[in-house]
Amino acid sequence: MIEDPSSSKSPAARPDTAQVDASCRVPLFVLFGSAVSWAVMASALALIASIKFHSPDFLADCAWLTYGRVHAAAVDAQLYGFALQSGFGAALWIIARLGGNRVSQPWLIGVGGKLWNLGVLVGVIGILAGDSTGFENFEMPRYAGWILFLGYLMIGLWTALTLHRRNEGRLSPPQWFFLAALFWFPWIDSTAHLLLLVFRVRGVEQSLIDWWWSDNLLLVWLSLTGLGAVFYLVPKLAGRPLHSDRLALFAFWTLILFGSWAGIPAGAPVPAWIPALSAVATVLTLIPLLAAAVNVRQTLDGHCRALAANPAFLFVGFGVAAWLAAGVMRIASALPGISPITSFTWFGVALSELHSYGFFAMILFGVIYCSVPQVAGLEWPCAGSVRAHFWLGSIGILLSALPLAVGGILQGLKLNDAGTGFVELTKGTLPFLRASTLGDLLMMIGNLLLAVNFVRLSVRFGRARLAPSCASFAADLKPAEVKP
């Protein structure tokens, strides 16, 4: 626990929760509103890519929507448009809330959010036009990367300054995770950008850098941000303090220590010690997995049923369960007896979807559903669509990830059987791909429900803010009464 004695103020000088939420209004409406829009776009592109696997003629005449382009655009729209952007918004809101202070320069953070979205838009259009870098999870063209980095500097700098100006001297566990995430992203992004696009490394070193980037983004950064949100929302919704700050700190350091070394596949054409070390690090991620699970379990202490009435808790609970399941799958796929079966199959895609959508997206949906009404001072216009979104999202990710995981294992067994022909193997995966497409469709519908709900709330908020001004303006236009 870190304390800053100079940051303490008298209780009378501290803003209340409503004032803190009001200072978050502009940047959160920009970041969360844009993130929700990109979630819809990403799920639509992912649905198109999924359909193409069992219906190759679907949109085959459009070069911009070939599988190689549309899949890369879907992945980057999900990562950069939704995941990173919503993570920035969650970090800002929770840091301000826990620090008990207003956001520093909210308008500049909003401008940074606009720049970030401009970079995502330029990047996605560039990918669809065929200008991808070709690196997995790093397909954004170089010119889009510079816009993204400039936007992030404006968001990250003022978020860090908000943390520095906190009224609470003690750093709580969620703030540890968000502070690390704030510095983790520019480090890994600038390193990958320089080594892959500016001072280009050659040969297999490119794959090593890309694997390192992907692992640190998907495993470390998403977990840091997601767990930071979990360690804030679970105690808040349960009305209980976090079970153990020390256990949270233990999960924090072990995640950073072991998670940043994972991600190199067993069959990589590199010296044998590199994938071996990566496999060991992947197995050791069981430590932060268990530490976080125990902390959440002890914090709830049997209150799960009572909290099930809160839709935000449903999203968080599902996200935690998905994080545990994805962690177990990742560890199992790194074991020597299992990796030859799961490598180069749909199992890896299932693992990625379960972690990025089942864990991170569901957690951030919970943050959005919890924070936006408090920031706007209004309830969601359609409360029923919140639960509908949860069920569509949870069933959708299960229909998408589970068939791909099972189909990937069967695919791996057949790949290791010399007597199985490739055509037979390909046909055997079609039922699993069709089920996955249905899951993608359900997730897209759920994202659309959130987008419609967000737009309706924004319209209500705008009307509520404009109504007093309009009434005052109308009163000024009325002719003054003349007394006899």
N, C-alpha and C positions, 0 to 999 in steps of 0.2 A: 504494500500500500504506500502510495506516494502522497506527500502533503506539501502544499505551498502556503506557508504562513502569510505571505503578503496578499493572498487572494481573499482573505476573510473580510466580510463586511458586516456591519450591524444589521440585525433582522429588518429594521425599518427601511434600510436602503436597498433591500433585495426585492426584485420584482416577484409577483406571485405567479402561479402556474399559468393563469390565463394570459398574462402579459408575455411570458416566455413563449407560449403557443402562438400568440399573435405575431411575435417577431419572426416565427418560422413560416408564416403564411405564404409569402411571396415565393421563396425558394422551394418550398414543398409542393406548391401547386405547379410550379414549373417542372421539378424533377419527377414527382409522382405522376402527374398528368401525362408527361411525355413518356415515362416508363410504361404506363398502362397502354398507350398507343402503340409503342414498339412491341409490347407483348402480343397484341393482336396481330400486328404485321408479321412477327416472327412465327407465330403459330400457323398463320395462313401459308407462309412460305414452306414451313415444315410439313404441312399437310400436302402441298403440291409435290414436294420431294418424296414423301412416303407413297403417294399414289403411283408415282412413276416406277416404283420397283415391281409392282404387280400389274401395271397398265402402262407399258413403255410408250404407247402412242399418245398418251395424255399430254396435250400442249407441246407436241413434238415439233411443230412447225415454228415455234417461237425460240429463237436463239438465246434470248435473255432468260428463258425459263428452262433451259436444259438442266439436267440433274446436278452437274458439277457446279454450276453457278447458283442455282436456287438453294441448294443445300448449304453452301458456304454463306450465302446471304442470310439464310434462316439462323444459322449458328451465330453469326456475328451480330445480327439484330437482337437475338436473345441475350447474348453476353454483354455487348456494349450498350444497346438501346434499353434493355430492361434491367438486367442483373446489376451491372455496375452503377447505373444511374439511380435505381431504387435503393441500392446499398448506400450511395452518397446521401440520399435523403433521410434514410433511417439513421445513419450515423449523426447527421446534423441535428435531427429532432431529439434523439436520446441524449446526445452530449449536452445540448442546451437544457434539457429537462433535468438531468442529473447534476449539472453544474449550477442550476438555479440562476441562470443569467440569460439575457437576451442574445439573440444571434448577432454576431458582428457583421455589419454591412450586408444585410439580406439582399439588397438590390444587386450588389455585385455578384453574389452567389447565383442570383437569378440570371444575370447576364452570362455567367460561366455556364449555367445549365443550357442556355440558348446556344452558346458556342459548341457545347458538347453535342447537342442534338444536330446542329449543322454538320459537325464532323461525322456523326453516324449516318446521316442522310447521304452525304457525299460518298462515304465509304460503301454503303449498301448499293447505291446506284453504280459506283465503279465496279463492284464485284459482279453485279448483274450484266454490266457492259463487257465483262471479260477482263477486267484490269485487276484481278486478284493477285496477291503476292504468292499464293500457292502453299503457304505454311498453315498448318491446321490451327484453328482458333486464333490466327493472326493474319487473316486474309485481307484486312483493311489496307487499301493502297497507301503509299507513303504520304501523299499529300493530305489524305484524310487523317492520318496519324498525328500530323503537326497541329491540326485544328483541335483534335481530341485532347492533346496534351495541354494546349493553351487553355481550353475550357476547364480541364481538371485543375490546373494551377489556381485558377480563380475560385473554384469550389473548395479545393483542399486547403489552400492558404487561409481562407476566412473561417473554415470549419476548425482548423487547428487553432486559430486565434480565439475563436469562441471557447474552445477548451481551455486555453491559457487564461482567459479572463473569467473563469468560473468563480462563483462565490463559495463553493464547497471546496475546501483545500484537499480533501481526501479523494483520490481516484478510486472509483468503484470498478468491479470486474468488467462490466460492459464497456467502460471507457478504455480499459487496457486493450481490449480487442479492437475497438474502433480506431484507437490511436495507432496501433500496429498496422491496421489495414490502410490507414491514410498514407503511411510512408511505404508500405509494401508495394502498392500498385505502381507509383512512379518509378520505384527502383527496378522492378521486373520489366515494366513497359519500356523504359529508356534503354535498359540493357539489351532486350530483344530487338528493339528498333535499330539501335546502333549496329549490332552484330549481324542482323539479318538483312537490313535495308540500306545502311549507310556504309559502314566498313565491313563489307560482306565476308564472312568466313566461308570456307570452301568444304565441299565433300560432306562427309558424315557429320562434321561439326555443326552444319546447319540443322540436321535432325536433332542433335543433342540439345542445341539451344531451344529449338521449338518444343521438344519434350519438356525441358526445364521450365519454359514459359507456361505451357499448358498446365503442368502440374501445380505450379505456384499460383496460377490464377484460379483454376478450378478447385483444387483441393485446399490450398492454404488461404487465399484471399476470400473465397466464398465461405469457407468454414469460419474464419475470423469474424466476418461480418454477420453471418447467420447466427453464430453462437453468441455474439455480442447482443443481438436482438433477443435471442432466447433468454439470456441471463437478465435482461431487463423486463421482458414481458411476462415471463412465468411468475416471478415474485409479485409483480404489479397486479396481474390478474388473480393470483391466489391470495393476495393480501397478506403475504408472509415474506420475511427476509430470505435472501438466498441462503441455502443451507451452509455453505462453506466458501468463504472468499479464497482460502488457501487452496482448496481443491480446484477452484476455477483458475487460479494462477498456475497450478500444476498442469492443468489441461492446456492452458495458454502456451507455456514454454515447451511442453512436449509436442504440441501440434506444430509449432514453428520449427523445432529441432528435427523432428522426424519427417514431417510432411514435405519440407522443402527438398528432401533427397529422393523422394519417390518419383514414379512416373516413367522410368526407363524400361521399356518392354524387355522380356527375357530373350527374345530372338534378335535383339538389336545388333547390327554388324559393328560392334565396338569391342574393346578389350573386355574380357569376361568379368573382371572385377567391378565394372560399372553397373551392369544389370544386376549382379549379385548384391552389391551394396544397396542398390535401389530396392531390391526385393526385401532385404532385411529392414530397411527403413519403412517400407510399406507395412510389413508385419507389426512393427513397433508402433504404428499409428493406432493400434488397439489400445494403447495406454491412454491417450487423450480421449478416445472414444468412450472407454469405460468411466474415466473420471468425470466427463461431462454428463453421461447418462446417470451416474450415481447422484451427482449434484442436483440434477433436475428431479430425479425420483424422490430424493429426500426433501426437497423444497416443497413438492406437491403433497407428499405424506398423506395419500388417500383422498385428496380433494378433487380428483379428476372428474368424478361423476357430477359433483356440484358445479364444476366449471364448464361442463359440456354444453350448458345453455348459452355460453358466450361464443359466438361464431369465430371471433379472433383466436380464441383458445383452440378451437378445432383445427384451424390452419397451423398453429404453432405445434400442437400435439402431433399432427400428421407429419409435419416437417422434421421433428425430432426423430420419430420412428423411421422415416425415410433415410435420415442421416445415418442412423445405426445400421439399417439394412444395407445401404450403399457401402458403408465402411467394412462390414463383414464380407460383402461380395468382393471388394477391392483386395482385402487381405487374402481371401481364398484364391483369387485369380493370380496372386503373386507366388503361391506355393509351387514348388517344382513339379509335384504330381498333377497339378491342375492347370497350370499355365499353358502347357502344350495343347490342351483341349480348348481353352477359352480364347487363346490368342487368334487374331485375324478372323473373328466371328462376330455375330450380332450381340454377343454377351457384353462386349466393351461399350457398344452403343447403349444397351440397356442400363449399364452402370452409370454412364455419363448422364442419361436422362433422369435417372432416379436421384442423382446427386444435384444436378443443376435445377431441375424442375420440382421433383418430389420434396427435396430438402429446401433449397434456397428460395425458389419462387414461392412456395407455399408459406414459408416463414415471412417473406416480405409482403405477401398478400395480407397476412395477419397484421403486420405493422401498418400497412395502408388502411385497413379497415378500422384499426384502433386509433390511429393518429389523426387522420383527415377530419373526422367529425369534431374532434377537440380543437384542431387548428381553425376550422371554419366556424365552429359554434353552431353547427347544424347536424342533425341526424341524417343517415343515409336515406334518400327518398324511397327506396324499395328495400326494406329489410329482408324480405323473402328471397331476393336475388342473391344476397350474401351467402345464405345457406345453400342455395342452388349452385352457386359458384364453387363452394367447397365440395359438394358431392360430384359435380361434373369434373372438377380438377383432380380429385382423389381417385375417382373411378377411371378417369382418362389416363392418368399416369400409371395406374396398375395395369390397365389394358394395353398400354404401350410398352412398359418395361418388362412385365412378367413374361409375355409371349416371346419377346426378343431374347430374354435371358434363357428361357427353356429352349427356344429354337437355336440359340447360339451354342448351347451345350451339345445338342443333337448334331448341329452342323460341325462342331469340332470333332466329335466322335467319328463322323463320316469322313472328315478330312484326313483323319489318321488311319483310315481303313483303305488300303490300296485297292480293294475290290469294288469300291463305290465310285461310279462315274460322276463327273462334274455336273452333267445335265440332271441326273437323278438327285444329286445333292441340292441343286438350285431349286428344283421343283418342290423338294421337301420343305423348304423354308417359306413357301408362298402362304400357307395358312397363318403362320405366325406374323408375317408382314401385313396381311389383311387385318388381323386383330389389332396390330399396332396402329394402322391407319384409323381405325375406329376410335382408338384412344386419342390420337392427335385431333380428331374432329371434336370430341367431347371437350378437350382442353381449350380448343379455339372458341367454342361456344361459351365456356366459362369465362375466358378472358374478355369476350364481347360483353357479357353481363356486367363485369366490373367496369369496362369502359363506358357503357351506357349509364350506369349508376354514378360514375364520377362526373360525367358531363351534366347530368341532371342536378347533382349537388352543386356543381360550379355555377350553373344557371341560377339556382335558388340563392346561392351566396351573392352573386352579382345583383340580383333583384333586391335582396335585403339591404345591400350597401347603397344601392341607387335610390331606393324608395324615399328615405328622408330628404335627400337632395332634391328629388323631383317634387316632393310635397312643398319644400321651402321655395323652390323656384315657382311653382304654381301659385303659392300664396303671394309672392312678390308681384305676379302679373295681375292679380285682382285689383280693380280700382279701389282706392281708399274711399270709405264711407264719408259723405259730407253731412255734417250735422246742421240742422236748421238754426 
